[in-house]
């Protein structure tokens, strides 16, 4: 651990349709809202120790990331994979390298996100 920095406080992800994105992350991924400021376009969602903060994108011409913005950790990757597929989420193949498993998916705006699993 760093002498000066204890943890990542939040992770920011830009979205175009702010209200729809907040609803999608809560209804599909099961997150809860920590706080929401729809006027200024910020919402922090509870997900483990580090919240995900959705930010209204101001430049509509920006493309979603071509690489994953971050990984979610799950102890049961097959269950998470099937859950996303059942909600018609665009999911790529499940990969495995020894005890490390992962896959990528896209949120409703095309942001690339990852899910990983490994023994803790």
DSSP file (Angstrom, degrees, kcal/mol; ACC not computed):
  #  RESIDUE AA STRUCTURE BP1 BP2  ACC     N-H-->O    O-->H-N    N-H-->O    O-->H-N    TCO  KAPPA ALPHA  PHI   PSI    X-CA   Y-CA   Z-CA
    1    1 A X              0   0    0      0, 0.0     2,-0.1     0, 0.0     5,-0.1   0.000 360.0 360.0 360.0 147.1    0.0    0.0    0.0
    2    2 A X        -     0   0    0      3,-0.7     0, 0.0     1,-0.1     0, 0.0  -0.433 360.0-133.9 -73.6 147.7    1.1    3.5   -0.7
    3    3 A X  S    S+     0   0    0      1,-0.2    -1,-0.1    -2,-0.1     3,-0.1   0.793 107.2  32.9 -67.3 -28.0    2.2    5.8    2.2
    4    4 A X  S    S+     0   0    0      1,-0.2     2,-0.5     2,-0.0    -1,-0.2   0.718 116.3  51.6-103.5 -26.0    0.1    8.6    0.6
    5    5 A X        -     0   0    0      1,-0.1    -3,-0.7     3,-0.0    -1,-0.2  -0.962  50.8-176.7-124.6 125.4   -2.9    6.8   -1.1
    6    6 A X        -     0   0    0     -2,-0.5     2,-0.3     1,-0.3    -1,-0.1   0.837  64.1 -31.1 -88.1 -36.1   -5.1    4.3    0.7
    7    7 A X        -     0   0    0     -6,-0.1     2,-0.6     3,-0.0    -1,-0.3  -0.974  68.1 -78.7-168.1 170.5   -7.5    3.2   -2.1
    8    8 A X        -     0   0    0     -2,-0.3     3,-0.1     1,-0.2    -3,-0.0  -0.814  38.2-158.5 -82.6 124.8   -9.2    4.2   -5.3
    9    9 A X        -     0   0    0     -2,-0.6    42,-0.8     1,-0.3     2,-0.3   0.888  64.3 -17.3 -76.2 -40.3  -12.2    6.2   -4.1
   10   10 A X  E     -a   51   0A   0     40,-0.2     2,-0.4    -3,-0.1    -1,-0.3  -0.980  54.8-129.3-158.6 162.4  -14.3    5.8   -7.3
   11   11 A X  E     -a   52   0A   0     40,-1.9    42,-3.4    -2,-0.3     2,-0.4  -0.982  26.1-144.0-117.9 131.9  -14.2    4.8  -10.9
   12   12 A X  E     -a   53   0A   0     -2,-0.4     2,-0.4    40,-0.2    42,-0.2  -0.785  16.7-178.0-100.9 139.2  -15.7    7.2  -13.5
   13   13 A X  E     -a   54   0A   0     40,-2.3    42,-2.4    -2,-0.4     2,-0.3  -0.984  21.0-135.6-135.9 124.1  -17.5    6.1  -16.6
   14   14 A X  E     -a   55   0A   0     -2,-0.4     2,-0.3    40,-0.2    42,-0.2  -0.586  25.4-180.0 -81.7 139.2  -19.0    8.5  -19.2
   15   15 A X  E     -a   56   0A   0     40,-2.7    42,-3.8    -2,-0.3     3,-0.2  -0.972  26.1-150.3-136.3 150.1  -22.5    7.8  -20.6
   16   16 A X  S    S+     0   0    0     -2,-0.3     2,-1.3     1,-0.2    -1,-0.1   0.941  94.7  45.0 -84.3 -55.6  -24.6    9.7  -23.1
   17   17 A X  S  > S-     0   0    0      1,-0.2     4,-2.5     2,-0.1    -1,-0.2  -0.705  74.8-177.6 -92.9  88.0  -28.1    8.8  -21.8
   18   18 A X  H  > S+     0   0    0     -2,-1.3     4,-2.4    -3,-0.2    -1,-0.2   0.903  75.4  44.6 -56.7 -53.4  -27.5    9.4  -18.1
   19   19 A X  H  > S+     0   0    0      1,-0.2     4,-2.1     2,-0.2    -1,-0.2   0.903 115.2  48.6 -62.8 -41.9  -30.9    8.4  -16.7
   20   20 A X  H  > S+     0   0    0      1,-0.2     4,-2.5     2,-0.2    -1,-0.2   0.888 110.9  51.5 -65.1 -38.7  -31.2    5.3  -18.9
   21   21 A X  H  X S+     0   0    0     -4,-2.5     4,-2.7     2,-0.2     5,-0.3   0.915 107.9  51.0 -65.9 -43.0  -27.6    4.3  -17.9
   22   22 A X  H  X S+     0   0    0     -4,-2.4     4,-1.6     1,-0.2    -1,-0.2   0.937 113.0  46.7 -59.0 -45.7  -28.4    4.6  -14.1
   23   23 A X  H  X S+     0   0    0     -4,-2.1     4,-3.3    -5,-0.2     5,-0.3   0.910 112.2  50.3 -62.4 -43.0  -31.4    2.5  -14.6
   24   24 A X  H  X>S+     0   0    0     -4,-2.5     4,-2.8     1,-0.2     5,-1.0   0.930 109.8  48.8 -63.6 -47.4  -29.5   -0.1  -16.7
   25   25 A X  H  <5S+     0   0    0     -4,-2.7     6,-1.9     1,-0.2     4,-0.3   0.838 118.2  42.0 -63.9 -31.4  -26.7   -0.5  -14.2
   26   26 A X  H  X5S+     0   0    0     -4,-1.6     4,-0.6    -5,-0.3    -2,-0.2   0.919 122.0  36.9 -79.7 -45.6  -29.2   -0.9  -11.3
   27   27 A X  H  <5S+     0   0    0     -4,-3.3    -3,-0.2    -5,-0.2    -2,-0.2   0.883 128.7  30.2 -78.7 -37.7  -31.7   -3.2  -13.1
   28   28 A X  T  <5S+     0   0    0     -4,-2.8    -3,-0.2    -5,-0.3    -2,-0.1   0.910 131.9  30.3 -88.7 -46.5  -29.3   -5.4  -15.1
   29   29 A X  T  4<S-     0   0    0     -5,-1.0    -3,-0.2    -4,-0.3    -2,-0.1   0.600 101.5-125.3 -92.0 -11.4  -26.2   -5.5  -13.0
   30   30 A X     <  +     0   0    0     -4,-0.6    -4,-0.2    -6,-0.3    -3,-0.1   0.692  54.1 150.9  80.7  18.8  -28.0   -5.1   -9.6
   31   31 A X        -     0   0    0     -6,-1.9     2,-0.3    16,-0.1    -1,-0.2  -0.389  36.0-137.6 -77.2 161.2  -26.1   -2.1   -8.3
   32   32 A X  E     -B   46   0A   0     14,-0.8    14,-3.3    -2,-0.1     2,-0.5  -0.878  22.2-105.2-117.4 155.6  -27.8    0.4   -5.9
   33   33 A X  E     -B   45   0A   0     -2,-0.3    12,-0.3    12,-0.2     3,-0.1  -0.670  27.1-177.3 -83.4 123.6  -27.6    4.2   -6.1
   34   34 A X  E    S-     0   0A   0     10,-3.1     2,-0.3    -2,-0.5    11,-0.2   0.901  76.6 -20.2 -80.5 -49.0  -25.3    5.7   -3.4
   35   35 A X  E     -B   44   0A   0      9,-1.4     9,-2.3     2,-0.0    -1,-0.4  -0.969  62.4-156.4-157.1 154.1  -26.2    9.3   -4.5
   36   36 A X  E     +B   43   0A   0     -2,-0.3     2,-0.4     7,-0.2     7,-0.2  -0.994  12.4 179.8-140.3 128.0  -27.6   10.8   -7.7
   37   37 A X  E  >> +B   42   0A   0      5,-3.7     5,-1.8    -2,-0.4     4,-1.4  -0.733   9.8 171.3-124.5  79.5  -27.3   14.3   -9.1
   38   38 A X  T  45S+     0   0    0     -2,-0.4    -1,-0.1     1,-0.2   -19,-0.1   0.767  73.7  62.2 -65.3 -24.9  -29.2   14.3  -12.4
   39   39 A X  T  45S+     0   0    0      1,-0.2    -1,-0.2    -3,-0.1    -2,-0.0   0.934 116.9  28.9 -65.1 -45.0  -29.0   18.1  -12.8
   40   40 A X  T  45S-     0   0    0     -3,-0.4    -2,-0.2     2,-0.1    -1,-0.2   0.514 114.7-115.1 -93.8  -6.3  -25.2   18.0  -13.0
   41   41 A X  T  <5 +     0   0    0     -4,-1.4    15,-2.6     1,-0.2     2,-0.4   0.911  69.3 125.0  78.4  44.1  -25.1   14.4  -14.5
   42   42 A X  E   < +BC  37  55A   0     -5,-1.8    -5,-3.7    13,-0.2     2,-0.3  -1.000  25.8 169.6-134.0 137.2  -23.4   12.4  -11.8
   43   43 A X  E     -BC  36  54A   0     11,-1.9    11,-2.8    -2,-0.4     2,-0.5  -0.949  19.6-151.1-146.1 127.2  -24.5    9.2  -10.0
   44   44 A X  E     -BC  35  53A   0     -9,-2.3   -10,-3.1    -2,-0.3    -9,-1.4  -0.857  15.5-159.3 -98.0 129.0  -22.4    7.0   -7.7
   45   45 A X  E     -BC  33  52A   0      7,-3.2     7,-2.0    -2,-0.5     2,-0.4  -0.894  19.2-118.0-111.9 137.0  -23.5    3.4   -7.6
   46   46 A X  E     +B   32   0A   0    -14,-3.3   -14,-0.8    -2,-0.4     2,-0.2  -0.592  45.6 150.7 -75.5 124.7  -22.6    0.9   -4.9
   47   47 A X    >   -     0   0    0      1,-0.4     3,-0.7    -2,-0.4   -16,-0.1  -0.670  65.8 -61.5-153.2  92.3  -20.5   -2.0   -6.0
   48   48 A X  T 3  S-     0   0    0      1,-0.2    -1,-0.4    -2,-0.2     3,-0.0  -0.358 104.0 -26.4  66.2-143.9  -18.2   -3.4   -3.3
   49   49 A X  T 3  S+     0   0    0      1,-0.1     2,-0.6    -3,-0.1    -1,-0.2   0.805 131.6  52.9 -76.9 -30.9  -15.6   -1.1   -1.8
   50   50 A X  S <  S-     0   0    0     -3,-0.7   -40,-0.2   -40,-0.0    -1,-0.1  -0.925  81.0-139.6-113.1 117.0  -15.2    1.2   -4.7
   51   51 A X  E     -a   10   0A   0    -42,-0.8   -40,-1.9    -2,-0.6     2,-0.5  -0.311  11.0-127.7 -72.0 157.4  -18.3    2.9   -6.2
   52   52 A X  E     -aC  11  45A   0     -7,-2.0    -7,-3.2   -42,-0.2     2,-0.6  -0.931  22.0-156.5-100.9 123.5  -18.8    3.3   -9.9
   53   53 A X  E     -aC  12  44A   0    -42,-3.4   -40,-2.3    -2,-0.5     2,-0.4  -0.907   3.0-151.7-107.4 115.6  -19.7    6.9  -10.8
   54   54 A X  E     -aC  13  43A   0    -11,-2.8   -11,-1.9    -2,-0.6     2,-0.4  -0.685  13.1-164.6 -83.2 136.7  -21.6    7.5  -14.0
   55   55 A X  E     -aC  14  42A   0    -42,-2.4   -40,-2.7    -2,-0.4     2,-0.3  -0.987  24.8-115.2-126.9 129.2  -20.9   10.9  -15.6
   56   56 A X  E     -a   15   0A   0    -15,-2.6     2,-0.3    -2,-0.4   -40,-0.2  -0.471  35.3-125.0 -63.4 124.4  -23.1   12.5  -18.3
   57   57 A X        -     0   0    0    -42,-3.8   -39,-0.1    -2,-0.3     3,-0.1  -0.551  21.4-167.1 -73.2 131.0  -20.9   12.7  -21.4
   58   58 A X  S    S+     0   0    0     -2,-0.3     2,-0.8     1,-0.2    -1,-0.1   0.749  74.4  62.0 -92.4 -26.1  -20.7   16.3  -22.7
   59   59 A X    >   -     0   0    0      1,-0.1     3,-1.4     2,-0.0    -1,-0.2  -0.872  63.1-169.7-104.9 104.0  -19.2   15.5  -26.1
   60   60 A X  T 3  S+     0   0    0     -2,-0.8    -1,-0.1     1,-0.3   -44,-0.1   0.637  80.4  67.3 -67.5 -14.1  -21.6   13.3  -28.1
   61   61 A X  T 3  S+     0   0    0      2,-0.1    -1,-0.3    -3,-0.1     2,-0.1   0.624  73.7 106.8 -84.6 -12.7  -18.9   12.7  -30.8
   62   62 A X    <   -     0   0    0     -3,-1.4     2,-0.2     1,-0.1     3,-0.1  -0.427  66.9-134.1 -67.1 138.6  -16.6   10.7  -28.5
   63   63 A X        -     0   0    0     -2,-0.1     3,-0.1     1,-0.1    -1,-0.1  -0.606  26.2 -98.2 -88.7 152.9  -16.6    7.0  -29.2
   64   64 A X        -     0   0    0     -2,-0.2    -1,-0.1    45,-0.2    47,-0.1  -0.279  57.2 -79.1 -61.7 158.6  -16.8    4.4  -26.4
   65   65 A X        -     0   0    0      1,-0.1    47,-0.5    47,-0.1    -1,-0.1  -0.280  27.5-149.0 -59.6 142.0  -13.5    2.9  -25.3
   66   66 A X  S    S+     0   0    0     -3,-0.1     2,-0.3     2,-0.1    -1,-0.1   0.625  85.8  51.4 -84.1 -15.4  -12.0    0.2  -27.5
   67   67 A X  S    S-     0   0    0     45,-0.1    45,-0.4     1,-0.1    -2,-0.1  -0.812 105.8 -82.3-117.3 159.6  -10.5   -1.4  -24.4
   68   68 A X        -     0   0    0     -2,-0.3    45,-0.2     1,-0.1     3,-0.1  -0.318  27.1-151.1 -59.8 139.6  -12.1   -2.3  -21.2
   69   69 A X  S    S-     0   0    0     43,-2.2     2,-0.3     1,-0.3    -1,-0.1   0.846  72.3 -32.1 -77.7 -35.8  -12.5    0.5  -18.7
   70   70 A X        -     0   0    0     42,-0.3    44,-2.2   -59,-0.0     2,-0.4  -0.966  61.5-106.4-170.5 169.3  -12.2   -1.8  -15.7
   71   71 A X  E     -d  114   0B   0     -2,-0.3     2,-0.4    42,-0.2    44,-0.3  -0.878  17.4-144.8-108.8 142.6  -13.0   -5.3  -14.5
   72   72 A X  E     -d  115   0B   0     42,-2.7    44,-2.8    -2,-0.4     2,-0.4  -0.839  21.5-135.6 -93.0 143.9  -15.7   -6.4  -12.1
   73   73 A X  E     +d  116   0B   0     -2,-0.4     2,-0.3    42,-0.2    44,-0.2  -0.854  26.2 175.9 -99.4 139.1  -14.7   -9.3   -9.8
   74   74 A X        -     0   0    0     42,-2.2     3,-0.3    -2,-0.4    44,-0.2  -0.997  31.8-147.4-137.8 142.1  -17.1  -12.2   -9.3
   75   75 A X  S    S+     0   0    0     -2,-0.3     2,-0.4     1,-0.2    -1,-0.1   0.700 100.2  43.1 -77.4 -17.7  -16.6  -15.4   -7.3
   76   76 A X     >  +     0   0    0      1,-0.1     4,-1.9     2,-0.0    -1,-0.2  -0.783  65.0 172.8-129.8  87.8  -18.9  -17.2   -9.8
   77   77 A X  H  > S+     0   0    0     -2,-0.4     4,-2.8    -3,-0.3     5,-0.2   0.839  77.6  56.2 -69.3 -33.8  -18.1  -16.2  -13.4
   78   78 A X  H  > S+     0   0    0      2,-0.2     4,-2.5     1,-0.2    -1,-0.2   0.914 108.6  48.2 -64.1 -41.1  -20.4  -18.7  -15.1
   79   79 A X  H  > S+     0   0    0      2,-0.2     4,-2.2     1,-0.2    -2,-0.2   0.917 113.5  46.8 -64.3 -43.9  -23.4  -17.3  -13.1
   80   80 A X  H  X S+     0   0    0     -4,-1.9     4,-2.1     2,-0.2    -2,-0.2   0.909 112.2  51.3 -63.9 -42.4  -22.5  -13.7  -14.0
   81   81 A X  H  X S+     0   0    0     -4,-2.8     4,-2.1     1,-0.2    -2,-0.2   0.937 112.5  45.0 -59.7 -49.5  -22.0  -14.7  -17.6
   82   82 A X  H  X S+     0   0    0     -4,-2.5     4,-2.4     1,-0.2    -1,-0.2   0.868 109.4  56.4 -65.2 -37.1  -25.4  -16.4  -17.9
   83   83 A X  H  X S+     0   0    0     -4,-2.2     4,-1.0     2,-0.2    -1,-0.2   0.929 109.2  45.8 -60.1 -46.2  -27.1  -13.5  -16.0
   84   84 A X  H ><>S+     0   0    0     -4,-2.1     5,-2.3     1,-0.2     3,-0.6   0.914 112.2  50.7 -65.3 -42.4  -25.8  -11.0  -18.6
   85   85 A X  H ><5S+     0   0    0     -4,-2.1     3,-1.8     1,-0.2    -1,-0.2   0.891 106.1  56.0 -61.8 -39.4  -26.8  -13.2  -21.5
   86   86 A X  H 3<5S+     0   0    0     -4,-2.4    -1,-0.2     1,-0.3    -2,-0.2   0.755 106.3  51.8 -64.0 -23.8  -30.3  -13.6  -20.1
   87   87 A X  T <<5S-     0   0    0     -4,-1.0    -1,-0.3    -3,-0.6    -2,-0.2   0.125 120.0-111.4 -98.3  19.4  -30.6   -9.8  -20.1
   88   88 A X  T < 5 +     0   0    0     -3,-1.8     2,-0.3     1,-0.2    -3,-0.2   0.804  61.1 160.5  56.9  34.2  -29.6   -9.7  -23.8
   89   89 A X      < -     0   0    0     -5,-2.3     2,-0.8    -6,-0.1    -1,-0.2  -0.679  50.8-108.9 -83.8 139.5  -26.2   -8.0  -23.0
   90   90 A X        +     0   0    0     16,-0.5    16,-1.9    -2,-0.3     2,-0.4  -0.593  49.7 179.3 -71.2 108.6  -23.6   -8.3  -25.7
   91   91 A X  B     -E  105   0B   0     -2,-0.8    14,-0.2    14,-0.2     2,-0.1  -0.929  18.9-145.2-119.1 134.8  -21.1  -10.7  -24.1
   92   92 A X        -     0   0    0     12,-2.9    14,-0.0    -2,-0.4     0, 0.0  -0.347  45.3 -63.5 -88.5 177.5  -17.9  -12.1  -25.6
   93   93 A X        -     0   0    0      1,-0.1     2,-0.5    -2,-0.1    11,-0.4  -0.182  51.0-109.2 -65.7 153.0  -16.6  -15.6  -25.0
   94   94 A X        -     0   0    0      9,-0.1     2,-0.3    -3,-0.1     9,-0.2  -0.709  38.2-159.0 -81.4 126.1  -15.6  -16.9  -21.6
   95   95 A X  E     -F  102   0B   0      7,-3.3     7,-1.9    -2,-0.5     2,-0.4  -0.752   8.1-166.5-108.8 154.0  -11.8  -17.2  -21.4
   96   96 A X  E     +F  101   0B   0     -2,-0.3     2,-0.3     5,-0.2     5,-0.2  -0.995  15.4 174.4-143.7 135.2   -9.7  -19.3  -19.0
   97   97 A X  E >  S-F  100   0B   0      3,-3.0     3,-1.8    -2,-0.4     2,-0.4  -0.797  72.1 -59.5-138.2  92.8   -6.0  -19.3  -18.2
   98   98 A X  T 3  S-     0   0    0     -2,-0.3    -1,-0.1     1,-0.3     0, 0.0  -0.572 120.7 -15.6  68.4-122.2   -5.3  -21.7  -15.3
   99   99 A X  T 3  S+     0   0    0     -2,-0.4     2,-0.5    -3,-0.1    -1,-0.3   0.472 119.9  93.0 -93.1  -2.0   -7.4  -20.5  -12.4
  100  100 A X  E <   +F   97   0B   0     -3,-1.8    -3,-3.0    18,-0.1     2,-0.3  -0.825  53.1 178.9 -95.2 124.6   -8.0  -17.0  -13.9
  101  101 A X  E     +FG  96 117B   0     16,-2.7    16,-2.4    -2,-0.5     2,-0.3  -0.927   6.3 160.3-123.1 149.1  -11.2  -16.7  -15.9
  102  102 A X  E     -FG  95 116B   0     -7,-1.9    -7,-3.3    -2,-0.3     2,-0.3  -0.992  15.5-177.9-160.3 160.9  -12.5  -13.6  -17.7
  103  103 A X  E     - G   0 115B   0     12,-2.0    12,-2.5    -2,-0.3     2,-0.3  -0.969  19.9-130.7-154.7 163.4  -14.9  -12.2  -20.3
  104  104 A X  E     + G   0 114B   0    -11,-0.4   -12,-2.9    -2,-0.3     2,-0.3  -0.838  23.6 174.3-114.3 154.3  -15.8   -8.8  -21.8
  105  105 A X  E     -EG  91 113B   0      8,-2.7     8,-3.2    -2,-0.3     2,-0.4  -0.954  25.1-121.3-149.0 168.6  -19.2   -7.3  -22.4
  106  106 A X  E     - G   0 112B   0    -16,-1.9   -16,-0.5    -2,-0.3     6,-0.2  -0.925  19.5-136.6-115.5 139.5  -20.6   -4.0  -23.5
  107  107 A X    >   -     0   0    0      4,-2.0     3,-1.9    -2,-0.4   -17,-0.1  -0.159  48.1 -79.4 -78.3-174.7  -23.0   -1.8  -21.6
  108  108 A X  T 3  S+     0   0    0      1,-0.3    -1,-0.1     2,-0.1   -87,-0.0   0.655 132.9  47.0 -65.5 -14.7  -26.0   -0.2  -23.2
  109  109 A X  T 3  S-     0   0    0      2,-0.1    -1,-0.3   -88,-0.0   -45,-0.2   0.310 122.1-100.1-107.9   6.8  -23.9    2.5  -24.7
  110  110 A X    <   +     0   0    0     -3,-1.9     2,-0.3     1,-0.3    -2,-0.1   0.523  67.7 153.2  89.5   5.4  -21.1    0.3  -26.0
  111  111 A X        -     0   0    0    -47,-0.1    -4,-2.0     1,-0.1     2,-0.5  -0.531  45.4-125.8 -67.3 131.0  -18.6    0.8  -23.2
  112  112 A X  E     + G   0 106B   0    -47,-0.5   -43,-2.2   -45,-0.4   -42,-0.3  -0.686  36.7 173.3 -83.1 125.6  -16.4   -2.2  -23.0
  113  113 A X  E     - G   0 105B   0     -8,-3.2    -8,-2.7    -2,-0.5     2,-0.3  -0.897  16.2-142.7-129.0 158.4  -16.3   -3.7  -19.5
  114  114 A X  E     -dG  71 104B   0    -44,-2.2   -42,-2.7    -2,-0.3     2,-0.4  -0.845   6.2-157.8-123.5 159.4  -14.7   -6.9  -18.1
  115  115 A X  E     -dG  72 103B   0    -12,-2.5   -12,-2.0    -2,-0.3     2,-0.3  -0.999  18.1-179.0-131.4 133.8  -15.5   -9.5  -15.5
  116  116 A X  E     -dG  73 102B   0    -44,-2.8   -42,-2.2    -2,-0.4     2,-0.3  -0.920   9.5-168.8-132.5 160.4  -12.9  -11.7  -13.9
  117  117 A X  E     + G   0 101B   0    -16,-2.4   -16,-2.7    -2,-0.3     2,-0.3  -0.991  16.4 149.4-148.7 139.1  -12.7  -14.5  -11.4
  118  118 A X        -     0   0    0     -2,-0.3   -18,-0.1   -44,-0.2     2,-0.1  -0.966  53.5 -79.0-161.5 157.8   -9.9  -16.2   -9.6
  119  119 A X              0   0    0     -2,-0.3   -20,-0.0   -20,-0.2   -44,-0.0  -0.415 360.0 360.0 -64.1 134.8   -9.4  -17.9   -6.2
  120  120 A X              0   0    0     -2,-0.1    -1,-0.2   -45,-0.0   -45,-0.0   0.437 360.0 360.0 -95.2 360.0   -9.1  -15.4   -3.4
